[in-house]
Amino acid sequence: MTEGIAWDPLRRELERWQAAGRVARFWLRDDDAVEPTPALETLMVLASENEVPLMLAVIPGLTGEALAGRLEEEIAVAVAVHGWSHTNHAGPEAKKQELGGERPADVVLGELREGFQLLQRLHPARFLPVLVPPWNRIDAALIPALPGLGFAALSVYGRAQQGGPVTLLNTHVDIIDWHGTRGGRTEAELVAELVAELRDRFAGSNEPIGLLTHHLVHDAAGWNFLSALFSVTGRHPAVHWSSALELLGP
């Protein structure tokens, strides 16, 4: 597709990176995977064509052999643990949350242990010990227990504050307008956010920039944005699309 003038600010920022001999690190996380669907196929084709590695946050309590079979040959797709069943246990006035809140810690941690073991068994070649909390929320009191369950990293939303018991591999730009159309956000908004993240990294932060998608709710605007973004950045000399495995290190 042809990328219009809305993409000029991103092009200019990447030109600045290239002139400085620097390379920005991007990575892609997609949430709520359960089974093979046409939307998931579209996402995987887009990512593969542009050599963009993909981490799927899979809901353990809702998935099974069908997704495992479909991903078996997808060498550039990794699988992370997306809570247990993506069920909201918060009160009616609270923000949605599955991990913590009003439930006993041992119950929540038991579900996470089961989810970890299930996805590790279903996806032995592409499983990553990464927890992606539903709605990007987890009770802080649970985090110190995550290494004991086998988790090496936690992936939520926003700038990472490192120094805790697990590595943070966060996302920063969500392409969905959750509080409005519940479809894809405008190109101008998303490009502005990407440029702001790039400027932060240029100024000194070494955190990779995480793009967050939700294949099951993408509309035409969402797919068009992804296609254009991958076209602009996929083979740009100032951009490296990293796999989650690469970013987590040895």
For each residue, the residues with C-beta under 8 A, 3 or more apart:
1: 224 227 228 231
2:
3: 6 7 228 231 232
4: 7 187
5: 8
6: 3 187 188 191
7: 3 4 10 11 187 191 228 232
8: 5 11 12
9: 12 13 191 192 195
10: 7 13 14 191 194 195 198 232 233
11: 7 8 14 15 232
12: 8 9 15 16
13: 9 10 16 17 195 198 199
14: 10 11 17 18 24 198 232 233 236 238 239
15: 11 12 18 19 238
16: 12 13 19 20 202
17: 13 14 20 22 23 24 198 202 238 239
18: 14 15 21 22 236 237 238
19: 15 16
20: 16 17 202
21: 18
22: 17 18 202 238
23: 17 237 238 239 240
24: 14 17 198 201 202 209 238 239 240
25: 201 208 209 240 242 247
26: 208 209 210 211 233 239 240 241 242
27: 53 55 169 208 209 210 211 241 242 243 244 247
28: 47 52 53 54 55 210 211 213 241
29: 55 57 80 132 155 171 210 211 212 213 244
30: 33 43 54 55 56 57 212 213 214 215
31: 57 82 132 212 213 214
32: 57 59 82 86 214 215 216
33: 30 40 56 57 58 59 63 67 79 82 215
34: 58 59 62 63 67
35: 63 64 66 67
36: 40 41 66 67 70
37: 40 41 215 216
38: 41 42
39: 42 43 215 216 218
40: 33 36 37 43 44 70 215 216
41: 36 37 38 44 45
42: 38 39 45 46 215 218 223
43: 30 39 40 46 47 54 213 215 218 226
44: 40 41 47 48 54 74 77
45: 41 42 48 49
46: 42 43 49 50 52 223 226 227 230
47: 28 43 44 50 52 53 54 76 77 230
48: 44 45 51 52 74 76
49: 45 46 230
50: 46 47 230 231 234 235 241
51: 48 76 234 235 241
52: 28 46 47 48 76 230 234 241
53: 27 28 47 76 77 78 241 242 243 244 246
54: 28 30 43 44 47 76 77 78
55: 27 28 29 30 77 78 79 80 128 130 155 243 244
56: 30 33 71 77 78 79 80
57: 29 30 31 32 33 80 81 82 132 155
58: 33 34 63 67 79 80 81 82 119 123
59: 32 33 34 62 63 82 83 84 85 86 134
60: 63 81 82 83 84 85 114 115 116 118 119
61: 84 85 86 111 115
62: 34 59 85 86
63: 33 34 35 58 59 60 66 67 68 119 122
64: 35 67 68 122
65: 68 69 122
66: 35 36 63 69 70
67: 33 34 35 36 58 63 64 70 71 122
68: 63 64 65 71 72 122 123
69: 65 66 72
70: 36 40 66 67 74
71: 56 67 68 74 77 79 123 126
72: 68 69 125
73:
74: 44 48 70 71 77 126
75: 126
76: 47 48 51 52 53 54 243
77: 44 47 53 54 55 56 71 74 126
78: 53 54 55 56 126 127 128 243 244 245
79: 33 55 56 58 71 119 122 123 126 127 128
80: 29 55 56 57 58 119 128 130 131 132 155 244
81: 57 58 60 112 115 116 119 129 130 131 132 151
82: 31 32 33 57 58 59 60 86 132 133 134
83: 59 60 86 98 99 111 112 115 131 132 133 134
84: 59 60 61 87 98 111 112 114 115
85: 59 60 61 62 98 111
86: 32 59 61 62 82 83 98 134
87: 84 98 134
88: 96 97 98 134 135
89: 97 98 101 102 103
90: 94 95 96 97 101 102
91: 94 101 102
92:
93:
94: 90 91 97 101
95: 90 135 137
96: 88 90 134 135 137
97: 88 89 90 94 100 101 134 135 137 138 139
98: 83 84 85 86 87 88 89 108 133 134 135 137
99: 83 108 112 133 134 137 138 139 142
100: 97 103 105 108 137 138 139 141 142
101: 89 90 91 94 97 139
102: 89 90 91
103: 89 100 107 108
104: 107 108
105: 100 108 109 139 141 142 145
106: 109 110
107: 103 104 110 111
108: 98 99 100 103 104 105 111 112 139 142
109: 105 106 112 113 142 145 149
110: 106 107 113 114
111: 61 83 84 85 107 108 114 115
112: 81 83 84 99 108 109 115 116 131 146 149 151
113: 109 110 116 117 149
114: 60 84 110 111 117 118
115: 60 61 81 83 84 111 112 118 119
116: 60 81 112 113 119 120 129 149 150 151
117: 113 114 120 121
118: 60 114 115 121 122
119: 58 60 63 79 80 81 115 116 122 123 127
120: 116 117 123 124 127 150
121: 117 118 124
122: 63 64 65 67 68 79 118 119 127
123: 58 68 71 79 119 120 126 127
124: 120 121 127
125: 72
126: 71 74 75 77 78 79 123
127: 78 79 119 120 122 123 124
128: 55 78 79 80 152 153 244 245 248
129: 81 116 150 151 152 153
130: 55 80 81 151 152 153 154 155 169 244 248
131: 80 81 83 112 138 146 151 153 154 155 166
132: 29 31 57 80 81 82 83 136 155 156
133: 82 83 98 99 136 137 138 154 156
134: 59 82 83 86 87 88 96 97 98 99 137
135: 88 95 96 97 98
136: 132 133 156 157 158 171
137: 95 96 97 98 99 100 133 134 156
138: 97 99 100 131 133 142 143 154 156
139: 97 99 100 101 105 108 142 143
140: 143
141: 100 105 144
142: 99 100 105 108 109 138 139 145 146
143: 138 139 140 146 154 164 165 166
144: 141 147 165
145: 105 109 142 148 149
146: 112 131 142 143 149 151 154 165 166
147: 144 150 151 152 165 166
148: 145
149: 109 112 113 116 145 146
150: 116 120 129 147
151: 81 112 116 129 130 131 146 147 154 166
152: 128 129 130 147 166 167 248
153: 128 129 130 131 166 167 168 169 248
154: 130 131 133 138 143 146 151 164 166 167 168 169
155: 29 55 57 80 130 131 132 168 169 170 171 210
156: 132 133 136 137 138 168 170 171
157: 136 170 171 172 174 212
158: 136 170 172
159: 170 172 200 205 207
160: 168 169 170 207
161: 164 168
162: 167 168
163:
164: 143 154 161 168
165: 143 144 146 147
166: 131 143 146 147 151 152 153 154
167: 152 153 154 162 248
168: 153 154 155 156 160 161 162 164
169: 27 130 153 154 155 160 208 210 244 247 248
170: 155 156 157 158 159 160 207 210
171: 29 136 155 156 157 174 210 211 212
172: 157 158 159 193 197 209 210 211 212
173: 190 193 194 197 209 210 211 212
174: 157 171 178 185 212 213
175: 184 185 190 211 212 213 218 222 225 226
176: 182 183 184 185 213 214 217 218 222
177: 180 181 182 183 184 185
178: 174 182
179:
180: 177
181: 177 184 219
182: 176 177 178 217
183: 176 177 217 218 219 221 222
184: 175 176 177 181 218 219 220 221 222 223 224 225
185: 174 175 176 177 189 190 221 225
186: 189 190 221
187: 4 6 7 190 191 225 228
188: 6 191 192
189: 185 186 192 193
190: 173 175 185 186 187 193 194 225 229
191: 6 7 9 10 187 188 194 195
192: 9 188 189 195 196
193: 172 173 189 190 196 197
194: 10 173 190 191 197 198 209 229
195: 9 10 13 191 192 198 199
196: 192 193 199 200
197: 172 173 193 194 200 201 209
198: 10 13 14 17 24 194 195 201 202 209
199: 13 195 196 202 203
200: 159 196 197 203 205
201: 24 25 197 198 204 205 206 207 209
202: 16 17 20 22 24 198 199
203: 199 200
204: 201
205: 159 200 201
206: 201
207: 159 160 170 201
208: 25 26 27 169 242 247
209: 24 25 26 27 172 173 194 197 198 201
210: 26 27 28 29 155 169 170 171 172 173
211: 26 27 28 29 171 172 173 175 229
212: 29 30 31 157 171 172 173 174 175
213: 28 29 30 31 43 174 175 176 218 222 226
214: 30 31 32 176 217 218
215: 30 32 33 37 39 40 42 43 218
216: 32 37 39 40
217: 176 182 183 214 222
218: 39 42 43 175 176 183 184 213 214 215 222 223 226
219: 181 183 184 222 223
220: 184 223 224
221: 183 184 185 186 224 225
222: 175 176 183 184 213 217 218 219 225 226
223: 42 46 184 218 219 220 226 227
224: 1 184 220 221 227 228
225: 175 184 185 187 190 221 222 228 229
226: 43 46 175 213 218 222 223 229 230
227: 1 46 223 224 230 231
228: 1 3 7 187 224 225 231 232
229: 190 194 211 225 226 232 233
230: 46 47 49 50 52 226 227 233 234
231: 1 3 50 227 228 234
232: 3 7 10 11 14 228 229 236
233: 10 14 26 229 230 236 239 241
234: 50 51 52 230 231 239 241
235: 50 51
236: 14 18 232 233 239
237: 18 23
238: 14 15 17 18 22 23 24
239: 14 17 23 24 26 233 234 236
240: 23 24 25 26
241: 26 27 28 50 51 52 53 233 234
242: 25 26 27 53 208 246 247
243: 27 53 55 76 78 246 247
244: 27 29 53 55 78 80 128 130 169 247 248
245: 78 128 248
246: 53 242 243 249
247: 25 27 169 208 242 243 244
248: 128 130 152 153 167 169 244 245
249: 246
250:
